[in-house]
């Protein structure tokens, strides 16, 4: 095992500066396991620095061991995987024995068009006593992993009745039911490539009290760029919950660029930056009365679409910039996973948040207009 690099012709060469340290190796009849370590920043021009951004790991192997002639070409035994290598390990609390409920679309006909947003109302079955949701898992229909791009869960007006549960409808459509317009507050978000979301041990999403959502709207974004006809989807979310209450209730703050035709990106741009401002006046009003001591951020989901290349979440206090709240300088449209912060960050009334979105449209000849996120 050794530290190697490739040139522009994809020829593998031994790196004169060996920064790879083999920690452990094991082989049996089915598996070869190699554990190795490397400094995050090696000051070697042939090495890529490892940061909190997404890392595209390329793997390849040959069915025979390396011979005297050098490496064998690996043929079809290769692939890539996007990872966030520095995402801190989640403290996994066993949820095997905990109750859960599922919010799943039933036989949704996905139109043969590029993008569809489907809205379905659900009633939260847990009522009359406070519980905490501890984990949310995506339930994506087998074979539809690339069709379901993201899922949002909104809290709706508590004055609705069960009649709203009888139908789903395309979101943002002129004929969409009025009841859907009462669902404005996002309480959970999942995006393609992400796994289940586990709340920290001291935090949970509150359900079951009069102040908690009784009705929720699940919005599923279907991505069908090949205009495939006849797709029927049954995907959704599983919410695992517990009666053993945690210290803090969880919530969601949305920051970034408002979805409107005022946000557009010109074609042929190797880099184009848009900024979304969550101003000090906004945060003063949003947090001042109910949360004067601020909110504590424990995870961030950075979300963009195909033209997105990098996202940076900037945080200011009293005019001075703090450490970045979260960033991804190697954004992968097909891997949108929550970043768990190593340390919780307090956002105070009067702070400023700026979401910086970096785009590339070098392969486009028309303006890119922003529709629903």
N, C-alpha and C positions, 0 to 999 in steps of 0.2 A: 504494500500500500504506500502511495506517495502523493505529494502535492504536485498537480499538473495544471496546465492551462491550455486553451486553444487559441489559435490565431484566426485571421479572417477566412482562411481556407478550411477551418474546422479540424486542423491537424493537432493532435494531442502532443504536448511537449512537457518534459519534466521542468518544473519551476526551479531555477537556481537558488531561490530563497524558500526553503522548506518550512512552511508555517502550519503544517498538518501534523497533529500528534495522535497516534493510534492509542486508544485507551483500552480497547477490549475487542477480541475477535472470537467468533464461534461458528462452527459449521457442522451441520448434521445432514441427514439424507434429503431434507427438504429445504433447509434455510441456510443462508450465509448472513451472519450478523456482524457488522462493523460499528463500533462506537468510537467517535473521534472528537477532538476539540480543536479550536482555533481562536485566536484573539479576534475580537470584533473589528479592530482596526490594526492592520499589520504593516502599514506603510510600504506595502509591496504593490507596484503598479500592475502586477498580474492578478491581484486579488481584489475582490469587491468588498467594500466595507459593509458590515452587517448593522443595520439600524432598525428602528421600529417600523419601517415601511415594509410593504409586502415583498417577499423574496420568492422568485420563481426558481424552484429547485428542479434541475434537470437530472434524470437518472437513466442509466443504461447498464445492461449486463450482457454477457455472452454465455451460451450454454456450456462452453468449455472453459477450463482455466487458461490463464495467460501462458502462452508458449514462449520459446526462446526468441521467436521472430518479433516479439512485441505484442501490443494489444490486438485482439481480434475485433473486427467490425461487429457491432452489436445487433445488426439487422433490425428486426421489428421489436426487440425487447427493450423498449425505451419509452420515455414519456416525461411529462412535466407536472408539477404540482405547486400551486401557490400556497405559501405558508407565511405566518407572521412569527418568526423564530423567537422574538423577544416578548411575545404576549405572555404575561405572567400566568403561571398555572392557577386554575380555578380551584378553590377549596370545595371539592365535590362532596356534598352531603347526600347520603344514600336516599333515593326517592322511590325505591322499589316497592315499599309497602304503603306509600302515600296515595290518597285518592286523586283522581284526575277527571277532566271532562274535555271532550273534543269539539272543536268548531270546524266542520268539514263541509265544503261545497258538495252538493248532490247533483251529479250528472249535468255539469255546466257545459253548454255547447260553445266551444271557443271559435269565434268567427275566423274566416280565412283572410285576416288582415294583420298587418305588422304588430299593432299594439292594441290590447283590449284591457280595460279595467272593469272587473266584475265585483259588484257589491252585494253582500248578503247579510241580513240582520239575524242576530242570535240573541237568545235570552240566557243570562248567566244563571246556571242552575243552583248556585250556592247563595242562599239568602237567610236573613234573620239573625245571623251571627257572623262576626268578623273572622275571616281567614286570610292567610297570606299565600299568594302564588309564589312558589319557590323556583319553578323552572318552566320554560316554554319550549316545546319541540316542534319543528316543522314536520308535517305529515304530507310528503309530496308523493303523488301517485307514481308508481314505478313506470319508468320510461318518459316521465314528464319533467325530468330534472332541469332541462334547458328551456322548457315552456313556461314554468312558473318563475317569474323574475323576482318579484318581491311581494310581501304580504304586510299590510298595515291593519292594526286593530284600533278602532275609534270608540270612544265613550259617547253614548247617545243620551238624549233627553230622557229623564226618568218618568215623564208624563205619558210616554207611549204605552200602547197596550199590545196584547199578543197578536192582534191582526196584522202587525207589520212583519211577522215571522213567516208569512205564507209564500213570499216570493223573493227572488233575487232579480237584479236588473243591472244593465250596463251603467257604470258610474258616470256622472257628469253628462248625462244624456237629457235632452229636453223632457222626455217622458219619465224620468227617474222619479220615484215616489217622494213626496215632500218630507216624509219621516226621515229619509236619509240625510236631509239638509241639517238636521239637528245634531249630527254626529261630527263634531269638529275637533275634539281633543284626542290626539294620538296617545294611546296607552302602551302600545308595543309595536315594534317593527322588526321584520326579518327580511333578509335579502339573499339572493342566489349565492351559493357557495358557503353560506353560514351554517353552522351547526345549531343545536339547541342552545338557548340562553339560560344560564344559571345565575340567579341572583346571589349576591354575597350572603354569608351566613347571618348577618345582622340586618338584612333588608328583605322586604317582600312587597309584592303588588297586592294592595288591599282589595278584597271582595267580600260581599255579604252584608255590609252595613247600608243604611239608608243613603249615605253620601257616596257610596260606591256605584259603579255602573250596573244597572239591571239589564240594559240592552246594549249590545255592542255591534258595530258594523265592521265586517271583515272585507277589506278591499284587496283583491288579488290582481296583480299586474301580470297579464299573459304576454309573452314575447313570441311572436310567430312570424319571423322574417321570411320564411319560405312559403307563407300563405297556404299552409297545409289545411285541407278541408276535412271535416268530419271528426275533429278532435273533441272528445268528451272528457271533462276533468272532474276528479274527486279529490282535491287537495285541501289542506287547511292546517290547523294548529292544535296541539295538545297542551293543556294547561294543568300542571301538577301543583297541588296546593296542600296546606297543612293547617290544623287548628292551633298549632303551637306558634303563637305570634312572635314576631321578631321586633327588634327595637325601633326600626324606621320603616315608614311607608315609601315605596318607590314611585317615581313619576317620570315624565318625559318632557324635556325642553327641546323644541325644534328651533334650529338656527340655520340660516343660510339664505339662499336666494328664493324669493317668492316666485311661485309658478305663474308666469304671465308672458305675454308677447313682448313686454319691454326687455326681457332677457333673451338676447339672440347672439349668435356667434358667427362671425364672417367666415367664408370659405378660404381654403388655402393658407391657413395660419399654423405655423409650426408650434406656436404657443400663444394662447389668448387667456387672459386672467379676468374672471368676474369676482366681485366681492359682495357678500351679503352682510349687512351690518345689523347687529342686535345692539342698539344704541344704549347709552347710559340712561336716557329718559325712559326707554322701553323697559329695561331691567329694573329701574327704580319703581315704575308703576306695577310691574308684574310681581315683584318680590317684596316691595316696601311694606305693605299692610300685613300680608299673611306670613311672609318669611323674612323678617327684618335681619335675622342672623345669617341669612343666605341659604343656599342649597349646596349639597355636596355631590359632586359628580364622581361616579365610580366606574362608568363605562361610556364609550362613545361609538356610534355607528356612523362611519363616513360613507355617504351615498352619492353616486353620480351615474352617468350613463356612458354610452359607447365612446363619446369624444373625450371623456374625462381621463386625465393623465396623472393628476396629483391634487390632493386636498389638504389644506392646512387650517387648523382651528386656532385662531389667535385670541389671546386673553389680555385685556388691559385693565389696570386699576389706577385711578388718580392720574391718568395720562401716561402711565408707565407700562410698557409691555412686560408681561410675565412670561414664564416658560410656556411654550406651545402646549395647549390643552391636549391636542392629538394631531397627528399628521400621517400622511401616506404619500411619499414621493414616487411610488411605483404602483399606482392604483391599477387594480385588475377588475374590470367590469364583472367577471365571472366569479369573483371571490370577495364578497362583502360581508365581513365577519366583525362582530363587536370587538373593540379594543378594550380590554380591562385595564384600567389605570393602576400603576404600581402603588400610587398613593392617591387617596381621594382629594379632589380639588374643590375648594369652597368658592362659589360664585356669589358675590355680594350685590345688594341693590346699589346701583350706580356704577357697576363694572361695565365693560364693553366687550362684546364678542364680535370678531370678524371672521367669517368663513371665506377662505380664499379657494376658488376652484380654477384649476389650470386645465386648459383644453388644447387638443391638437385637431385641426381640420385640414391637414395637408392633402388628404385623399378625397376631399369634398369640393364640389364645384358650385353648390348652392348654399344660401344662408341656412343655418341651423336654427329653427324656431323652437322655443321651449314650450312643450305641452305638459300634460300632467306628469308629475314625478313618479 
